[in-house]
Amino acid sequence: MLDIPEIPAPAGAKLADFFAWLGTGLPLRVERVHQAGRHGDGILCLSAAAAVALGLPVELPATEKALARLQEKFAKAAATVGMELSDELGPTFYAFRRKGSAGGSKTSLRIVIVPWLGQGSDKQQATTHLMTQLATTPDGELDAVTLARRLRAFTADLGMTPGVTPASTSMLLLDAVRPRTEWVQDDQGAWTAHLRDGALPSGDVSVPVAAGARHPRTRQVLEQDGTVCEEEDYKWWARELTDTEAAMPFAVAVDVCASYLSVTESLRLPSGPLEFTDAAVFDAKAAGLWWCDFTDIAVDELLPHPATFHGMPPTGPGWYATPTVAYMQQAYGFDVDTITDAYVSTYTVPLLKEWTGRLRTAYKNAYAHLGLFDGQSPAEFLAAYDTHKDLDVETSGGGEYGNRADALVLASLYKNVYKGGIGKWADSARHLDDTTWAEKIAGSWSYRPEIRFHIIAAARIAAHRRMRKTLQLTGRAPFAVNVDSYLYATQQPSPIELLPTMAEGKPVPGALRLGIAPGSHKHEASIPMEQVQALMAEREHPSRLTHEFTTSGDPVDSDSDSDSVVEYEDQEQMTDGA
């Protein structure tokens, strides 16, 4: 049975009938989202019942001999209509017909045999991990209808089907909305592919001070006691509590929502390679890395240092991305005329504008299905967020339950697409040997560690800007920060007392605010202050307690099973490029 009534069913139940049906040109093609882009292949999800009806085993054969026989069976059936299969038969594979082949016009489809998901070789299990999670229902079952429904929602939101992992999906999305190449017809009528203006070039264009953790250029610089760029998220920063803070009963943890999406839309990034100059003239509109000395710059003592990932003052000069230097100039009076050396991009552009627009819309759409949307008051948002993961098991047959379950899974996936994409710019791919990594990863257009440094610098600076403005308006500052999580001392187990508001009660732009929009904050936990002080006395970071207490300040029930929907964990690094 098909879940789209507009498409007729195959004429028969034989495997040859199935391929004949595929070869008719099913209307499953994903339309391109850019004129210079390419159309995407549709996806067909086979349920367990459909697999049995076609005479297929319920489980993927475990032996090479049985798998070879099954592959031969598929190949013969496909050949009856001039179609072929991708090299390896597994839970997912492609069925395609080349241009000019007998049996019909050129076509290509991705086939997912849902009961086979999670089976096969280690490689097959890894490459179908994302699809497996999309197919998993809240009760842990694999379901083809659920997979198809979620794939349609994903495709409607982003304009493309998912890739193998969230990280690879991120790069596929970028190439879809901002294609690197376009086809040009010459005077003789021949068509050839050319790089579009401003496209990221292929080949290893990294510079020694920003080549990425695994690159031999980085190792060479460090072995010579040189300095490399260290633009990272805040990690494990904390200061001593003031007397006033220590007397408060709670530490409230707030977490930034989609911090990278809050900065990437207009962020000017180095599309062109970086070129060294020893006569630098700082330009806040030019992407680059600048040799700066911030050691004598006075900053806010109650906040982490804006220019370092550890939050402590730098001990010497270093390489900093444009967003950091511009902020240090604007907020703290750093003299940019002291800069002499820099690596400046030959071409700077808001590279992720369209990418951000698609992901931001998809992210907000998913959360809107969960009752979280722009314009909610702080109290409305806190109440809605507290229950947004709840699923009504009484209506598990479909309807609103299905929508909420799908929205939770898709919201988690969208977050990991943008997080995974940031890490992909400096992918260390530890599973590859050095030679393969240098060729396949470092030589790819998507290996640009300096882009990652700019994005993370911009997100960290945006966070510092919000903390600083909140401090200026309220006198309240976080006493501990780790990545996107900030701990504030409060009188109540709620962040509402921290929020600066305008006369009419609206949140102050650019300061701490509650909401689901990128750059806003959500309430993560409320921790009894005595627990915080005890842990800090042991020189441990207090953010380690955020998962041990609820938002009301009660200990988390270790036996609770409130998260009944699969949360995504990309198998590639999210942001650290390690």
N, C-alpha and C positions, 0 to 999 in steps of 0.2 A: 504494500500500500504506500502510495506517495503522499507526502505531507503538503505538496503543492498541487492542487487539483487542476491547474492550468496545463500541466505537463502530462501527456498520456503515458500509460504504463507500457512496459515492454510487451511484445506480441506473445511471448512464451516464457517458460521458466528455465530454458536451457541457457548455458553460459554463452553460446553463440547468439541467442536472442538478446541477451543482455548487451553484448558488444554491438550488435546491429542497431539496437536502440540508442546506445551512446553515439554511434556513428551518424545518426540522423541529424546531428547538429542541435542538441538540446539548448534552449535559451538560458544558459547558465553563465555566459561570459560576463566578467566584471568589467564594466566600461571604464576607460581611462579617465583620470581626473585632471589631466593636463594635455593640451594639444600635442605636445612633443613626447608624451608618454606612451605606454603600451597597454593594451587591454590585458586583463588578468584571466587566468583559467578559473572556471567554475569548480565547485567541489560537490561530489556526490557521496552521501553517507549511507552505507549499507548496514542495516540492522541485523541482529542475530537471526531473526526470522527470515529475512531476505537472503542471507548467506546460506541458510539451510535449504531454502527453496531452490537456490541455484546449484545445489549439490556441493557446497563448500564445507569444509570442516569448521566446527565452532571454534576451535583453537588453531592457531598457526602451527604448522608442523614443526617439530623440534629437531628432526634429523635432516641432514643435508640431502639425503636420498629422497625422502618424502617431499621436501620442499622443492627439489628439482622436478619431481613428477608434477607437482601442482603448478609450478611455473610453466612447464611445457603445456599443460592443459589450458592455462590462461592464454599463452602465446598462440596456440592453434585456434582458439575461439576468436581472438582478436584479429588474426590474419584473415579470417573469412570475410571481413569488411575492410581490409587494408590497413588495420590499425596495429600499433606496436605498444609494448610496455616499457616502462623505465627499467633499468638494469636489474634491480633487486626487488623481488616480490616481498611485501611485508604488510604491516597494518595500513600504511599509506603508500600509494604509488601513482604514477601517471599513465594514462592511456591516451595515445595520440595517433594522428594520421598526418603524414607529411604531405606537403603540397605536391600535387601530381600523382599521388598514389591511387591505385584502383579502389573503388568502393565509395568514393565521395570526396567532399572538399576537406581542406585542412582543418583539423580540430584538435583540441587538447583539453583533458579534464583530469582533475585530481580525484582519486578514489580513496575513500576511507572505509575500511572494513572494521566497524566499531568494536565487535567482540574480540578482535585481535589486538586492540590497543593495549599497550603495556606489555606486550609479548615480543618475542624475537630476540635478536642479538642485542648486545649492549648499545651498539650504535642505533639500532632501530628503536629501542626503548627511549634513548636520549632524544632522537629526532622526532618522536611522536609524543613527547612529554606534554607539550602545550596542548595538543589536540586531545590527549587523554583527560587533562583537567577540564577542558571545555565540555567534554562529553559526560563528565561525572555529575550525577544528580546529588542533591543534599543527603540522600541516604546511602551514597557511595556506589551506586550502580552506574554502569556504562549504558548510555541511552542515545540511540541515533537521532531521534526526534529532538531531544534536548540539544545535541551537538549542532544539528542543522539550524535550529532556531537561533542559537547563540551566534553561529557563523553569519547568519543573515543580519543580525543586529550589529555585529562587529563590522561587517562590510558596509552596511548603511551608514555607520558612524564615521569610519575612516576612509571609505572609498577603495578598499583593497581587502584581500583575504590575509589571514595571519601567516607569518613565516614559520620557521622551525622553532625559534625561541623568541621571547619578547625583544631581546637585543637585536636579533637579525630583522625582526618585524619593524623595528624602529628605523633601520637603514632602508629597508624596502619602502617604507612610507615616505621617507625623505626623497628617495629617487622617483617615487610616484608623483609627488606634488611639486618637485623641483628637479625634473629630469636632467641628468648630466649630458646626455647626448641627444642629437636630433638628426633626422635623415634629410640629406640635401641632394637634389638632383642636378647633375652637371649638364653641360651643353649637349653631350651625346646621349642624354636620357638615363645615364646610369645613376643609381642611388648609392650613396655612401654615408656612413655615420660619422658625425663630427661632434667634438665637445662644444657645448653651448657656452656663451660668454659667462664668465664667472664660475664655471663648473669646477668642482674639486678635481685636481689632476691625479692620475694614477702614478704609482712609483713612490719610493720612500723619500719624502721631502722634509723629514724631521730635522730639527736643529739640535746640537749637542745638549743645550740646557733644558730642552723640553722634548726628549726623545721617547719618554715612557720608561717604566720600571724595568722592562726586560731588554731594552735595546742596548747593544754593545756600546753605543756612543755615551749612554748614561753611565755605564760601568767605567768607561775610560775617564770621564770627567771626575767621577768620585774617587777613582784610584789615584788621580793627580791632585786630590784635595781641593777640587773645584766645587762650585755651587750650582745646583740645578733648581729649576722652578719647583716650588712646593705649595702651589695654590690648591688647597683642599678644604673640605668641610671642617667646621669646628669639631675637634675630637677631645673628649675627656677634660674640658676646662672647668675649673671650679676655683672659687676664692673662699676666704673665711667669711662666715656670717657676721653681719653687724650685730650689735647688741639688740637693736630693735627687731631684726629678722629672727634672731635666736629665741626671742620671747614669744614669737607667733606660734600658734599651734599646728599649722600645716605648711607643707611644701606642695604647691600645685604645679604639676607638669603640663605644659602646653606644647603642642607639636605643630609645626608649620605644614599646611596642606600644599602638596605639589609645588615645593619650593622652586624647582628648576623651571616649571612651566610659568611661574610668575615673572621670570626674567628673560626667557628665550625669544619671545615674539619680536621685540625690537632690538635685541642685543646684536651689536655689530661684531661679526666674527671674521677670523682670518681665512677667507676662501683661497686666496693666493698664498704661495709659499712665504715663509719669513726670510727676510734678508737682513744681514748684520750691518750696522752702522756705528761708527765711533764718534759721530757728530749728530747725535739724536736731538730732535726738537719734538717735545711731547705734544701729541694731538689726541685729545680724548675721543675723537671720532675714528681713529686709526687703531685697528687691532694689532697688538704686539706685546712683546715682553721687554720690560725696562729694568735696567740696573739701578736700584734705588737704595738709599740708606735712610731708614725710618727710626734709627736707634735714638735720636734726640728729639723725636716728635712727641709732645705731651698728648696723651689720650685720656679718655674717661676711665678712672681707676676702678669703678664698680662694674665695668663691662670687659669682656674679652678684647684683646687687641684686635683691631679690624683687619690687620694685614697678615696674621699668622693663623695656621690651623690649630695650633696648641693654645692660642689665646694669650700667650705670654709675649712680652715685648721682644722684638728681634734683637739678636746679639751682634749683628753686623749687616752689611748690605746684602741684597739678594735680588733675584729675578722675579718681577711681579707683572701680572697681566694688567691690561689697560683699565678694567673696572676698579681694581684696587688702587692704582696710582691716582686715577681721577677722583676717587672718594677721599683719599688722604690729602689731596690738594684742596678739595672743596670744603671738607669738614674740619680739617686740622691744620690747614695752611702749609702743607708741604711745598717746598720750592722746586718746581719741576725743572727749573733752569740748571739744577745741580746734576741732572741726568746727562750722561755722555754716551754710554753704550746702550744699544737696544737692538732687538730683532723685530722688524716692522713688516707687516704683511704687504705684499704687492697689490692685494685687492681685498678690500673690506666691505662686507655686505651683511644685512640681516638674514643670514643663511637659513635660519629655522623659523621664519615668519609663518609660512604656510603649514609647515610641520606642526608648529605650536597651535595654530588655529584649529586644525583637525583634532589634535589630541585634547586640547582644552574643551572643545565642544563635546567630544565623546565622553570625557571625564565628567563634565557637569551634567550631561544627559543621563548618565548611569546613576549619579547620585540624586538627581531629581526624582527618579523612580523610587528612591528610598526615602523620600520626604525631606531632602536637603537641597536647598536652593538659595539663590541670592535674595537679599532683602529681609531675611529672618532676623528678628531681634535676638540679642544674646541668649535670653531665656528660652525662646522658641528653638533656636539652634541646638542648645545644650540638651533640651528634652528630646528633639528629633534624633540627634546623634546617639544619644544613650540607647535608643531602641532600633536604630537603623539596620542592625544585623539580625533582628528578631524575625523568624519565619513562622507563619501561622500553619502549624501542622494539620489543623482541621481541614484546610483547603488544599492539601497536597496534590489533589488531582489536577490542578492547573490554575488558571485565573491569576489572581493577584499573587499567590504563592510563587507560581512560576516566574512572574515578572520580577519579584523581589530577589529570588534566588539567582536569576540570570543577571540582574543588575549588580548584585554583589560580586559575582564572578567576573563580570566585564569591568567593573570599577577597579578591581584588584589587578586585572590584566592590563588595563590602560596605564595604571600607575607604574607597573613594571616595564611597559614598553618605553616610557620616557626615561625611567631610571636606567634600564638596560642600555638604552641608546647612548646615554652619557658615558657609561663605562666602555662601550664599544669603540669610542674614539681612541682609546688607549688599551686595546685588548691585548692581554698578555698570553691568552690561549695556552695555558700550561700543559694541555694534553698534546701539544705539537712539539716536535723536536726543533732545535734552533734553526736549521736550514729551511724547513717547511714554514716555520713561523715568519722568517724574514721574507720569504717569497709570497706566501699566501696572505699574511696579515699586514706586516709592515709595508709591503709593496702595494697594498690596496688603497683606493681613494678614501676609504672610510677610516684609515689609521691616521688620525691627526690629534696627537696628545695636546697640542696647544689650543685646540678648540675646546676640549674638555676643561683645560685650565681656565679659559675665559668664562665658561658657563658656571663652574663651581665658584670662581672668584665673584662673579656677579651675584650668585645666590647668597653667598656668605656676606657680601657687602649689603645686599638688600635686607638681610636679617639684622645686621648690625645697625643699619639706618633705623629700622623699626624699634629695636631695643633702645637706641639713643634717644629717639623722639619720645618714646614712652617714659624714659627716665626724666627727660626734661619737663614733661607735662605732669608727671605723677610722683616723681622721686623714687619710683620702684624700678629695681633692676634684677635680672636673674642672678642667682649666686652659683649656678652650674649650668653648663651647656654641653650637649653632645649631639653632633650632627644637627638635626632639626628639632631636638627636644630641649626645652628651657624650663628650669625650675625656679619658681618664685616663692618667697615666703608670704603666707596669707593668714588672715584671721578666720576665714571660712574655707570649707573644702570646695571652693569654686573659684574660677578665674575672673568672675564678673567684677570684683573690686579692683582688679588691675587695669580695667579698660578706661582709657581717657575718652571722654565724650564731649561733643559740642553742646552749645546752649540748648538746642532742640532735642538733645538726647542721641543724636546720630554719632557714629564712630568717627574719630579723627582720622582723616586720610594719612597714610604713611606710618601710623602707630599700630600697636598691638590691637587686633580686632578678632572677633570670633566669626567663623563661617567656613563653608566648604570651598569657597573660591580659592584658586592658587594664590599663595601668599598670606591667606588668612590662617587662623589657628583653631585647633580643636583641643578639647580637654582630654588629656591622656590619663591622668591619675591624680589623686590627692593622698599625700603621704604624711603620716604623723611626724612632726618635727623631731621628736625624740629618736625616732628610727633613723632619720637623716643624720642627726648629730652623732649617733652611735657609729654609723657607718663611716662618716667623715673622720671620726677619731681614729679609725683603723686605716686611714689614708686610702679608702675606697671611694669611687665616684658615686654620688647619690642617685644618679640616673639609673643605676642598676636596680633600684627599688620600684621603678615605674610599672613593671609588670607584676608586682607583688601586691598592689593595692588598687582598689576600684576608685572611681571618680568621687565616691562618697567618703573615702578614707578607710574603708573596711578591707581586711585582708582578702585576697582573691582566693576563692574556693578552688583548690587544686583538682578537685574531682568534677568541676563544672565542665560542661560541654556546650557552651553557648555558641561557639563558632562552628556551625554545622555545614557551612559552605566552604568549599576548597579555596584556600588562599594561594596565590601564585608565588612561587619562588623560582626565579630564573636560574638556570644552571650555569649561566655565564655571570661574571661579576657585574654588579649593578653600577657602581660609580667609581670604584677605586682603580679600575684598570689593571688589577693585579692578576 
